[in-house]
């Protein structure tokens, strides 16, 4: 795994829903710049989607 992948993965651990969109853009830019490969990009985007889904699901029960 690349250093950039590790950096983005750590950011994902501390991101809220609003920041998730920004992180996805950062992931796409890193891929375009060649700092991460396609598999790393997919891993990060899927992890972000899962995290946002979890936030939404938890929010249903917290109302």
N, C-alpha and C positions, 0 to 999 in steps of 0.2 A: 504494500500500500504506500501511496505517496505521502509526503509531509503535508501537502495541501489537503488531502483527503482526511488525514487525522485532525487537522485544524478545523475543518468544516464539521466533522463528526462531533468534536467537542463543543462547537458552537450550538449544534442541534440539541445537545443535552440541556442547554440553558436558554432556550428560545421560547417565547410565548407565541400565540397564534398570529398576532400582527407581524411579528418579526419573521415568521416562517416564510412568508411570501418573499421577503428580502433575501432570506437565506437561499431559497430556490433560485433566485436570479444570480446570486453569487456562485452557486454551484454550476449553473449553465455557463457563466462567464469563465469559470475555472476550466471547464471542459473545452470551451472554444479556444482558450489560451494554451491548451495542452498541459495544464498543471495537474489534471486528473484524467483518467481514462474513462471510457464509456461505462464500464462496469461499476466504477466508483461513483460516477454521476448517478446511475440508476439506483445504486444502493442508498445514496444520500437522499434522493428525491423520494424513494419509497419510504424511507425512515421518516422523512418529514410528513408525508401523507398520513402514515400510521399515527404519528404523534398528534397531528391535528384532529384526526378521527377520535382518538382517545380523549382529547380535550373536550370535543363536542359531546361525546358519550357521557363523560363525567359531569358535564354541565347540566344534563337532563335531570340527574339525580340531586343536584345541588340547588335546585329551584324551590 
